[in-house]
Amino acid sequence: MIKVTLKDGSVREFENELSVLEIAKSISEGLARAVVAASVNDEVVGLDYIVKEDCTLNLFKFDDVEGKDVFRHTSAHMLAQAIKRLYPEAKFAIGPSIENGFYYDIDLEERLTMEDLAKLEAEMKKIAKEDLKVERYELPKEEALKWAKENGEIYKEELINELPEGEIISFYKQGDFTDLCRGPHLPSTKKVKAVKLLSVAGAYWRGDEKNKMLQRIYGISFEKNKDLEEYLHLLEEAKKRDHRKLGKELELFFIPEEGPGFPLFLPKGMELKNALLKYWRELHREDGYYEIETPIILSRHLWETSGHWYHYKENMYTVKIDEQDFAIKPMNCPGSMLYYQSKPHSYRDFPMRVAELGRVHRHELSGALHGLMRVRAFTQDDAHIFMLPEQIKDEIKGVVKLIDRVYKTFGFEYHLELSTRPEDSMGTDEEWETAENGLREALEELNLPY
């Protein structure tokens, strides 16, 4: 007898092993029609998963996060299948579901246009009508590599090569299309009827600019056309409110062709910016901060000391001065350390709350630039607090209150996360324990969830 504990705590008993879909049908036919995925003992699985022993079972509909993820992962495979039908020479990289839809990265010489996306979208709808069964199967690593080589899938081959020896690798097949994939997926393609391909953009393989630039096709999918239409309407409304569009219309700022990623603020934009800076200065003065300004260009030696030269150099602009290497600062922190080191301090000096409106420059990839949201030069509201170990908790509480005050003023919502020690950290166990405990105690005393 197999005991299955459902989300509501009820227990169902079955004499033989059976699939998740069969369990859903035993509860109600309506539920079986609505469910798209499940979790067995907290592991997300497809509806074809066979339950062989006692377990906890959650059934997911499209409205659940897990349901959307599986639904849109299958949508990405349908996009790949449509690409393969229309462009047999295409090579496939990865195609995940993401927060707002899905995408697939492909290697294709022909540059795709919005007209091409419309053809692919029509092909995806055809694939949905074909009601193709989505079947999982597994191969040992050697056979998986053979599959990738025979099909000319160089990116899949690279991914397979990185897996441990002896690994069993899963594939999903739907009609004339097979893809390397961990899954899970929908049982068939028929549910993905409401689909829209939104855009195509460049994306480096594995996000590395040294690799080949691929084409990334973005899409969105829903169970019902009504939901898709509502989403597209919201997108159109959002476009009207796009800050890049408003920036031009309201004469606040623009990004000149001569300076991609470098915003040019217009007189009205400067009025707005200066009002924000005035508010910032008043707040920080009330909270006992001193304002400093650190140099924009500093020597290579400093960036080597801070570690940026070794870990962040590809994002830094460098320059030679008097035959010496310098860098334009991407961050304000090393400059603030110079301020601290400029003279000896007594314990009576602490806490030292030091604030800066620092101009920083970062070499962001051109494909990542987006209005004022992702730029190559910006003024960073930054602060460094130098304090005694026993002052950590109270200082963090002060910082949280300051942030909360600013965010509430502008109607921003946020959530808190507690940063803990990473694997490649510097410092002693005792120092990290003191710091982490100070952060944790501050949040708990403020009664804030994190």
C-alpha positions as CSV (number, residue, x, y, z in Angstrom):
1,M,0.0,0.0,0.0
2,I,1.4,3.4,-1.0
3,K,0.4,6.4,1.2
4,V,0.3,9.8,-0.5
5,T,0.0,12.9,1.8
6,L,-1.5,15.9,0.0
7,K,-1.0,19.6,0.6
8,D,-4.1,19.9,2.8
9,G,-2.7,17.1,5.1
10,S,-5.2,14.4,3.8
11,V,-3.8,11.0,3.0
12,R,-4.7,8.8,0.0
13,E,-3.8,5.2,-0.2
14,F,-3.1,3.3,-3.5
15,E,-2.5,-0.5,-3.9
16,N,-0.1,-0.1,-6.9
17,E,2.4,2.4,-8.2
18,L,0.9,5.0,-10.4
19,S,1.6,8.3,-12.1
20,V,1.0,11.8,-10.7
21,L,-1.6,12.4,-13.3
22,E,-3.5,9.2,-12.3
23,I,-3.4,10.4,-8.7
24,A,-4.9,13.8,-9.8
25,K,-7.6,11.9,-11.7
26,S,-8.5,9.9,-8.6
27,I,-9.2,13.2,-6.8
28,S,-11.2,14.8,-9.6
29,E,-11.3,14.9,-13.4
30,G,-11.4,18.7,-13.3
31,L,-8.2,18.8,-11.2
32,A,-6.5,16.4,-13.7
33,R,-7.4,18.8,-16.5
34,A,-6.0,21.8,-14.7
35,V,-2.8,20.4,-13.2
36,V,0.5,21.0,-15.1
37,A,3.2,19.8,-12.7
38,A,3.7,18.5,-9.2
39,S,6.3,18.1,-6.5
40,V,7.0,14.7,-4.8
41,N,8.8,15.1,-1.5
42,D,9.5,18.7,-2.5
43,E,11.1,17.8,-5.9
44,V,9.3,19.3,-8.9
45,V,8.3,16.5,-11.4
46,G,6.2,16.0,-14.5
47,L,2.8,14.5,-14.5
48,D,4.2,11.3,-15.9
49,Y,6.3,10.7,-12.8
50,I,5.6,7.3,-11.3
51,V,5.0,7.3,-7.5
52,K,6.3,4.0,-6.1
53,E,6.5,4.7,-2.3
54,D,5.0,6.8,0.4
55,C,5.5,10.5,-0.2
56,T,4.1,14.0,0.1
57,L,2.6,15.4,-3.1
58,N,1.7,18.9,-4.2
59,L,-0.2,19.4,-7.4
60,F,0.5,22.6,-9.3
61,K,-1.7,24.6,-11.7
62,F,-0.5,27.2,-14.2
63,D,-1.1,29.9,-11.6
64,D,1.5,28.4,-9.3
65,V,5.1,29.5,-9.7
66,E,6.2,25.9,-10.3
67,G,3.4,25.4,-12.8
68,K,4.4,28.4,-14.8
69,D,8.0,27.3,-14.8
70,V,7.2,23.9,-16.2
71,F,4.7,25.3,-18.7
72,R,7.1,27.9,-20.1
73,H,10.0,25.4,-20.1
74,T,8.0,23.3,-22.5
75,S,7.2,26.5,-24.4
76,A,10.9,27.0,-24.9
77,H,11.3,23.5,-26.3
78,M,8.4,24.2,-28.7
79,L,10.2,27.3,-29.8
80,A,13.4,25.3,-30.5
81,Q,11.3,22.7,-32.4
82,A,9.8,25.5,-34.6
83,I,13.3,26.9,-35.2
84,K,14.6,23.5,-36.2
85,R,11.7,23.1,-38.7
86,L,12.2,26.5,-40.3
87,Y,16.0,26.8,-39.9
88,P,17.4,23.2,-39.9
89,E,21.0,24.5,-39.8
90,A,20.5,26.3,-36.4
91,K,22.5,25.1,-33.5
92,F,21.0,25.3,-30.0
93,A,22.5,26.6,-26.8
94,I,20.1,26.8,-23.8
95,G,16.4,27.6,-23.4
96,P,15.2,28.1,-19.9
97,S,12.0,29.5,-18.5
98,I,12.5,32.9,-16.8
99,E,10.5,35.1,-14.5
100,N,8.6,36.7,-17.3
101,G,8.4,34.0,-19.9
102,F,11.2,32.0,-21.6
103,Y,14.0,32.3,-24.2
104,Y,16.2,30.2,-26.4
105,D,19.7,31.0,-27.5
106,I,20.6,29.8,-31.0
107,D,23.6,30.0,-33.3
108,L,22.3,30.9,-36.7
109,E,24.0,32.9,-39.5
110,E,20.8,34.5,-40.7
111,R,19.8,37.5,-38.5
112,L,16.2,37.1,-37.4
113,T,13.7,39.9,-37.6
114,M,10.3,40.5,-36.1
115,E,8.7,39.1,-39.3
116,D,10.7,35.9,-38.7
117,L,9.5,35.7,-35.1
118,A,5.9,35.8,-36.4
119,K,6.6,32.8,-38.6
120,L,8.2,30.9,-35.7
121,E,5.2,31.8,-33.5
122,A,2.8,30.4,-36.2
123,E,4.9,27.2,-36.3
124,M,4.7,26.9,-32.5
125,K,0.9,27.1,-32.6
126,K,1.0,24.3,-35.2
127,I,3.1,22.2,-32.8
128,A,0.5,22.9,-30.1
129,K,-2.3,21.6,-32.4
130,E,-0.3,18.5,-33.2
131,D,-0.6,17.5,-29.5
132,L,2.8,15.9,-29.5
133,K,3.6,13.7,-26.5
134,V,6.6,14.9,-24.6
135,E,8.7,11.9,-23.6
136,R,11.7,11.7,-21.3
137,Y,14.5,9.2,-21.8
138,E,18.0,8.8,-20.5
139,L,21.5,8.0,-21.9
140,P,24.9,7.4,-20.4
141,K,27.4,10.2,-20.9
142,E,29.2,8.5,-23.8
143,E,26.0,8.0,-25.8
144,A,24.8,11.5,-25.0
145,L,28.1,12.8,-26.5
146,K,27.6,10.7,-29.5
147,W,24.1,12.2,-30.0
148,A,25.4,15.7,-29.7
149,K,28.2,15.0,-32.3
150,E,26.0,13.3,-34.8
151,N,23.6,16.2,-34.7
152,G,26.2,18.9,-34.8
153,E,25.1,20.3,-31.5
154,I,28.4,21.8,-30.4
155,Y,27.0,23.8,-27.4
156,K,25.2,20.7,-26.0
157,E,28.4,18.7,-26.5
158,E,30.3,21.3,-24.4
159,L,27.6,21.1,-21.6
160,I,27.7,17.3,-21.6
161,N,31.5,17.2,-21.5
162,E,31.4,19.1,-18.2
163,L,29.3,16.5,-16.5
164,P,31.0,13.8,-14.3
165,E,32.0,10.5,-15.9
166,G,29.3,7.8,-15.6
167,E,26.5,10.5,-15.4
168,I,23.1,9.4,-16.7
169,I,21.8,12.3,-18.8
170,S,18.1,13.0,-19.5
171,F,16.6,14.0,-22.9
172,Y,13.1,15.1,-23.9
173,K,11.6,14.1,-27.3
174,Q,8.5,15.6,-28.9
175,G,7.6,14.5,-32.4
176,D,10.6,15.2,-34.7
177,F,12.5,17.2,-32.0
178,T,14.8,16.0,-29.2
179,D,16.6,18.2,-26.7
180,L,19.1,17.6,-23.9
181,C,17.2,18.7,-20.7
182,R,16.8,18.1,-17.0
183,G,13.1,18.7,-17.2
184,P,10.4,18.4,-16.1
185,H,7.9,19.2,-18.9
186,L,4.2,19.1,-19.7
187,P,2.9,15.7,-20.9
188,S,2.2,17.1,-24.4
189,T,2.4,20.3,-26.4
190,K,-1.4,20.9,-26.7
191,K,-1.8,23.2,-23.7
192,V,0.6,25.9,-25.0
193,K,-1.8,27.6,-27.3
194,A,-1.5,31.2,-26.2
195,V,2.1,32.2,-27.1
196,K,3.8,35.4,-28.3
197,L,7.4,35.8,-29.4
198,L,8.4,39.3,-28.1
199,S,11.9,40.1,-29.3
200,V,15.3,38.9,-30.4
201,A,18.6,40.2,-29.0
202,G,22.3,39.3,-29.0
203,A,23.7,37.2,-26.1
204,Y,27.2,35.8,-25.7
205,W,27.4,32.1,-25.1
206,R,27.6,31.7,-21.4
207,G,27.6,35.5,-20.9
208,D,31.3,35.7,-21.9
209,E,32.2,38.3,-24.4
210,K,35.1,36.2,-25.5
211,N,32.6,33.6,-26.8
212,K,30.4,33.8,-29.9
213,M,27.5,36.1,-30.0
214,L,24.3,34.1,-30.3
215,Q,20.7,35.2,-31.0
216,R,18.3,35.1,-28.0
217,I,14.6,34.9,-28.8
218,Y,12.3,35.9,-25.9
219,G,8.7,34.7,-25.6
220,I,5.8,34.5,-23.3
221,S,3.0,31.9,-23.0
222,F,-0.2,31.3,-21.1
223,E,-3.0,28.7,-20.9
224,K,-5.6,31.1,-22.2
225,N,-5.6,33.8,-25.0
226,K,-7.4,36.2,-22.7
227,D,-4.5,36.1,-20.3
228,L,-2.0,36.7,-23.1
229,E,-4.0,39.6,-24.4
230,E,-4.1,41.2,-20.9
231,Y,-0.3,40.7,-20.6
232,L,0.4,42.3,-24.0
233,H,-1.9,45.2,-23.1
234,L,0.1,45.8,-19.9
235,L,3.3,45.7,-22.0
236,E,2.0,48.4,-24.3
237,E,1.0,50.5,-21.3
238,A,4.5,50.0,-19.8
239,K,6.1,51.1,-23.0
240,K,4.2,54.4,-22.7
241,R,5.7,54.8,-19.3
242,D,9.2,53.7,-20.3
243,H,11.6,56.0,-18.6
244,R,13.7,56.3,-21.8
245,K,10.7,57.5,-23.7
246,L,9.6,59.9,-20.9
247,G,13.2,61.1,-20.4
248,K,13.1,62.5,-24.0
249,E,9.5,63.7,-24.0
250,L,9.9,65.5,-20.6
251,E,13.4,66.8,-21.6
252,L,15.1,65.2,-18.6
253,F,17.9,63.2,-20.2
254,F,19.0,61.2,-23.3
255,I,21.8,58.8,-24.2
256,P,23.8,60.3,-27.0
257,E,25.1,58.1,-29.9
258,E,28.5,59.5,-29.2
259,G,28.4,58.1,-25.6
260,P,26.5,54.8,-25.4
261,G,25.8,54.1,-21.8
262,F,26.8,57.6,-20.7
263,P,23.6,59.7,-19.9
264,L,23.4,63.4,-20.8
265,F,21.2,65.3,-18.3
266,L,19.3,68.2,-19.7
267,P,18.4,71.4,-17.7
268,K,15.1,70.0,-16.4
269,G,16.7,66.7,-15.6
270,M,19.4,68.5,-13.5
271,E,16.6,70.4,-11.6
272,L,15.1,67.0,-10.7
273,K,18.5,65.5,-9.9
274,N,19.6,68.4,-7.7
275,A,16.3,68.3,-5.8
276,L,17.0,64.6,-5.0
277,L,20.6,65.4,-4.0
278,K,19.4,68.2,-1.7
279,Y,17.0,65.7,0.0
280,W,19.9,63.1,0.3
281,R,22.2,65.7,1.9
282,E,19.6,66.8,4.4
283,L,18.8,63.2,5.5
284,H,22.4,62.3,5.9
285,R,23.3,65.4,7.8
286,E,20.4,64.7,10.2
287,D,21.8,61.1,10.7
288,G,25.3,62.3,11.6
289,Y,27.1,61.6,8.3
290,Y,30.1,63.5,7.0
291,E,30.3,64.0,3.2
292,I,33.5,63.4,1.3
293,E,34.6,63.3,-2.3
294,T,37.2,60.8,-3.4
295,P,39.3,60.9,-6.7
296,I,37.8,59.5,-9.9
297,I,41.2,58.2,-11.0
298,L,43.5,56.3,-8.7
299,S,46.6,54.2,-9.2
300,R,46.9,50.6,-10.2
301,H,48.6,49.9,-6.8
302,L,45.4,50.8,-4.9
303,W,43.2,48.6,-7.2
304,E,45.6,45.7,-6.7
305,T,45.4,46.1,-3.0
306,S,41.6,46.2,-3.1
307,G,41.6,43.1,-5.4
308,H,39.6,44.9,-8.2
309,W,42.6,44.8,-10.6
310,Y,42.6,41.0,-10.4
311,H,38.8,40.3,-10.1
312,Y,37.1,43.2,-11.9
313,K,39.6,44.6,-14.4
314,E,37.4,43.7,-17.5
315,N,34.8,46.1,-16.1
316,M,37.3,49.0,-15.5
317,Y,38.5,51.8,-17.7
318,T,42.3,52.1,-17.4
319,V,44.6,54.9,-18.4
320,K,48.4,55.6,-18.4
321,I,49.6,58.8,-16.6
322,D,53.4,59.5,-16.5
323,E,54.0,55.9,-17.7
324,Q,52.1,54.5,-14.7
325,D,48.9,52.5,-14.8
326,F,45.8,54.1,-13.3
327,A,42.1,53.2,-13.4
328,I,38.8,55.3,-13.4
329,K,37.0,54.1,-10.3
330,P,34.2,51.6,-10.7
331,M,33.5,51.7,-7.0
332,N,34.0,54.2,-4.2
333,C,35.1,51.9,-1.4
334,P,39.0,52.1,-1.9
335,G,38.8,55.9,-1.9
336,S,36.9,55.8,1.4
337,M,39.6,53.6,2.8
338,L,42.2,56.2,1.8
339,Y,40.2,58.8,3.7
340,Y,40.1,56.5,6.8
341,Q,43.9,55.9,6.6
342,S,44.7,59.6,6.2
343,K,45.3,60.0,10.0
344,P,45.3,58.0,13.2
345,H,42.0,57.6,15.0
346,S,41.0,57.3,18.7
347,Y,38.2,55.0,19.8
348,R,36.3,58.2,20.7
349,D,36.0,58.9,16.9
350,F,33.8,56.0,16.3
351,P,31.3,55.5,14.8
352,M,32.5,57.5,11.8
353,R,29.6,57.7,9.3
354,V,31.2,58.8,5.9
355,A,28.9,59.4,2.9
356,E,29.8,60.1,-0.7
357,L,28.0,60.9,-3.9
358,G,30.7,59.2,-6.0
359,R,30.9,59.3,-9.8
360,V,31.8,55.8,-10.9
361,H,32.4,54.3,-14.4
362,R,32.0,50.6,-15.3
363,H,32.5,49.0,-18.7
364,E,29.2,47.2,-19.1
365,L,28.6,45.1,-22.2
366,S,26.7,47.0,-24.9
367,G,23.9,44.4,-24.9
368,A,23.3,45.0,-21.2
369,L,22.8,48.8,-21.4
370,H,19.3,50.0,-20.7
371,G,18.4,53.7,-20.3
372,L,19.3,54.8,-16.8
373,M,18.8,51.3,-15.4
374,R,22.1,49.9,-16.7
375,V,24.7,52.5,-17.6
376,R,28.5,53.0,-17.9
377,A,28.7,56.1,-15.7
378,F,26.5,57.0,-12.7
379,T,26.6,58.8,-9.4
380,Q,26.5,56.2,-6.6
381,D,24.9,57.1,-3.2
382,D,27.5,55.4,-1.1
383,A,28.5,55.3,2.6
384,H,31.1,53.6,4.7
385,I,30.7,53.4,8.5
386,F,33.9,52.8,10.5
387,M,32.9,51.5,14.0
388,L,33.9,49.4,17.0
389,P,32.7,45.7,17.0
390,E,30.2,46.4,19.8
391,Q,28.7,49.2,17.7
392,I,27.8,47.0,14.7
393,K,24.2,46.2,15.8
394,D,23.1,49.8,16.6
395,E,24.8,51.2,13.4
396,I,23.0,48.6,11.2
397,K,19.7,49.4,12.9
398,G,20.4,53.1,12.0
399,V,21.2,52.2,8.4
400,V,18.0,50.1,8.0
401,K,15.9,52.9,9.4
402,L,17.5,55.4,7.0
403,I,16.9,53.1,4.0
404,D,13.3,52.5,5.1
405,R,12.6,56.2,5.4
406,V,13.9,56.9,1.8
407,Y,12.2,53.9,0.2
408,K,8.8,54.8,1.9
409,T,9.1,58.4,0.7
410,F,9.3,57.2,-2.9
411,G,6.8,54.3,-2.5
412,F,9.4,51.5,-3.1
413,E,8.8,48.1,-1.7
414,Y,11.7,45.9,-0.7
415,H,12.7,42.7,1.1
416,L,15.7,42.1,3.3
417,E,18.4,39.3,3.0
418,L,21.1,38.5,5.5
419,S,24.5,38.1,3.8
420,T,26.6,35.3,5.3
421,R,30.2,34.3,4.9
422,P,31.1,33.2,1.3
423,E,33.5,30.3,0.7
424,D,36.4,32.6,-0.6
425,S,36.2,35.1,2.3
426,M,39.0,37.0,4.1
427,G,39.2,37.4,7.8
428,T,38.9,35.1,10.8
429,D,36.0,33.0,11.9
430,E,35.6,35.2,15.0
431,E,35.4,38.4,12.9
432,W,32.8,36.9,10.6
433,E,30.7,35.6,13.5
434,T,30.7,39.0,15.2
435,A,29.7,40.7,11.9
436,E,26.9,38.2,11.0
437,N,25.5,38.2,14.6
438,G,25.4,42.0,14.5
439,L,23.4,42.0,11.3
440,R,21.1,39.3,12.5
441,E,20.4,40.8,15.9
442,A,19.7,44.2,14.3
443,L,17.1,42.7,12.1
444,E,15.5,40.7,14.9
445,E,15.4,43.7,17.3
446,L,13.7,45.7,14.5
447,N,11.3,42.7,14.1
448,L,12.0,42.6,10.3
449,P,11.5,39.4,8.3
450,Y,14.6,38.4,6.3
